[in-house]
Amino acid sequence: MSNTTVTYYPYVEVKLANGSAFNIYSGTPVTASAQPASAVKWKPRDANAGYASYYDGTGWVQRIDVRTLTLAQLQKLCIGMAQQSYESAMDELTTGYTPSEKQSWAHQMTEATLVLSGGESALISTLAQARGQTVMSLAQKIVSKGTTLSSASTAALATLQKARTQINAATSIEGLPVLTLDALRNGLL
């Protein structure tokens, strides 16, 4: 029985002071007959100066080396993550609607509010007829959905602005939120 050796490419967990953790190629391949913990068979590409090879659980990703980033650069990354989180939340709230339909929402709300206050609206009447609903029930539905969307989008915006304020106020890495490899992967710096 032969004892075949294989070259493995180890990574080390690098932790930042704020709790962020990244698996970064150690730079020294090892040859072994059994796969060591925290090592893979796939060789990472040579990283350019200032970059590192990160193992993401399925392969290597070359991105800027977090170990060399300044507080200002880390803050920029964190703000980018907060903005992406906000955009994702907004996309989730409005999924299934076309951009032009979304543009009509403010007008629909105005017209639905007019109907609920006793006025008439050709827009709401036409939409209600197309849906087979009464004008009043459609107006109530539009206002209800609009209010729910407004509350949820306000909460998401408040979360974004709070995150920005906290990130900008940080005087050390410890004061920043935990970074993810996706923040680096998405080029937020």
C-alpha positions in Angstrom: 0.0 0.0 0.0 1.5 3.3 -1.1 1.6 6.4 1.0 0.8 9.0 -1.6 1.4 12.6 -0.6 -0.6 15.6 -1.9 0.1 19.3 -1.8 -2.4 21.2 0.3 -2.8 25.0 0.6 -3.5 26.0 4.2 -5.4 29.0 5.4 -5.4 30.7 8.8 -8.2 32.4 10.5 -7.5 36.1 10.7 -9.6 38.0 13.2 -9.9 41.8 13.3 -10.5 43.7 16.6 -14.2 44.1 15.8 -14.8 40.3 15.6 -14.6 39.9 11.8 -12.9 36.7 10.8 -11.5 35.6 7.5 -9.7 32.5 6.3 -6.6 33.7 4.5 -4.0 31.6 2.6 -1.0 31.2 4.8 1.4 31.5 1.8 3.1 28.2 2.4 1.8 25.0 0.8 2.2 21.7 2.7 2.7 18.2 1.5 0.9 15.5 3.5 -0.6 12.0 3.0 -3.8 13.2 4.7 -5.6 16.5 4.3 -4.7 18.8 7.2 -7.5 20.8 8.9 -7.9 24.3 7.4 -6.3 23.3 4.1 -7.5 22.5 0.7 -6.1 20.9 -2.5 -6.8 23.9 -4.7 -4.0 26.3 -5.2 -5.0 29.9 -4.9 -3.9 32.3 -7.6 -0.9 34.5 -6.7 -2.3 37.6 -5.1 -1.2 41.0 -6.2 0.5 43.4 -3.8 -2.0 44.5 -1.1 -4.3 41.6 -1.8 -4.8 38.3 -0.1 -6.4 34.9 -1.1 -9.5 34.2 1.0 -11.0 30.8 1.3 -14.8 31.1 1.3 -15.7 27.4 1.9 -15.8 26.5 -1.8 -12.8 28.2 -3.4 -10.3 31.0 -3.2 -11.2 34.7 -3.7 -8.6 37.4 -4.2 -9.5 40.6 -2.6 -7.8 43.5 -0.8 -6.0 42.3 2.3 -8.1 43.4 5.4 -5.0 43.2 7.5 -3.6 46.3 5.8 -6.8 48.5 5.8 -7.0 51.7 7.7 -9.9 52.6 9.9 -11.2 55.0 7.2 -11.1 52.1 4.6 -12.8 49.7 7.0 -15.5 52.4 7.7 -16.1 52.7 3.9 -16.5 48.9 3.7 -19.0 48.9 6.6 -21.0 51.7 5.1 -21.1 49.8 1.8 -22.4 46.8 3.7 -25.1 48.9 5.5 -26.2 50.4 2.1 -26.4 46.9 0.5 -28.5 45.7 3.4 -30.8 48.7 3.0 -31.1 48.1 -0.8 -31.8 44.4 -0.2 -34.5 45.3 2.3 -36.1 47.7 -0.1 -35.9 45.2 -3.0 -37.6 42.6 -0.7 -40.4 45.1 0.1 -41.1 45.9 -3.6 -40.4 42.5 -5.3 -42.8 41.6 -8.0 -43.6 45.1 -9.1 -42.2 46.8 -12.2 -40.3 50.1 -11.9 -43.1 52.0 -13.7 -45.7 50.5 -11.3 -43.6 51.6 -8.4 -43.4 55.1 -9.8 -47.2 55.3 -9.8 -47.5 54.5 -6.1 -47.4 58.0 -4.8 -50.1 59.0 -7.3 -52.2 56.0 -6.4 -51.9 56.9 -2.7 -53.0 60.5 -3.3 -55.9 59.3 -5.4 -56.9 56.6 -2.9 -56.8 59.1 -0.1 -59.1 61.4 -2.1 -61.6 58.5 -2.6 -61.5 57.7 1.1 -62.2 61.3 2.0 -65.3 61.3 -0.2 -63.9 62.4 -3.5 -63.8 60.7 -6.9 -60.8 59.4 -8.8 -60.7 58.3 -12.4 -57.5 56.3 -11.7 -58.9 54.4 -8.7 -62.2 53.8 -10.6 -60.4 52.4 -13.6 -58.2 50.2 -11.5 -61.1 48.9 -9.4 -63.1 48.1 -12.5 -60.1 46.2 -14.0 -59.7 44.2 -10.8 -63.4 43.5 -10.3 -63.4 45.4 -7.0 -65.3 48.3 -5.6 -63.7 51.7 -5.7 -63.8 52.0 -1.9 -62.3 48.5 -1.2 -59.4 49.2 -3.7 -58.8 52.6 -2.2 -58.6 51.1 1.3 -56.3 48.4 0.0 -54.0 50.9 -1.7 -53.8 53.1 1.4 -53.2 50.0 3.7 -50.4 48.7 1.5 -48.9 52.2 1.1 -48.9 52.7 4.8 -47.3 49.3 5.4 -44.6 50.0 2.8 -44.0 53.5 4.2 -43.5 52.2 7.7 -41.2 49.4 6.6 -39.1 51.6 4.3 -38.9 54.2 7.0 -37.6 51.6 9.5 -35.1 50.4 6.9 -33.9 53.9 6.2 -33.6 54.6 10.0 -31.5 51.5 10.4 -29.2 52.6 7.5 -28.8 56.1 8.9 -28.2 54.8 12.4 -25.5 52.4 11.0 -23.8 55.2 9.1 -23.8 57.4 12.2 -22.3 54.7 14.3 -19.7 53.7 11.7 -18.6 57.3 11.0 -18.3 57.9 14.8 -16.1 54.9 15.3 -12.6 55.9 16.5 -11.2 52.3 16.4 -11.9 49.1 14.6 -13.6 47.7 17.7 -16.4 50.2 17.1 -17.2 48.9 13.7 -19.7 46.2 12.7 -18.4 42.7 11.7 -17.3 42.6 8.1 -18.1 39.8 5.7 -16.2 38.4 2.8 -19.1 39.4 0.6 -18.3 43.1 1.4 -14.9 42.5 0.0 -16.2 40.4 -2.8 -18.7 43.0 -3.9 -16.0 45.6 -4.2 -17.4 48.0 -1.6 -14.0 49.6 -1.1 
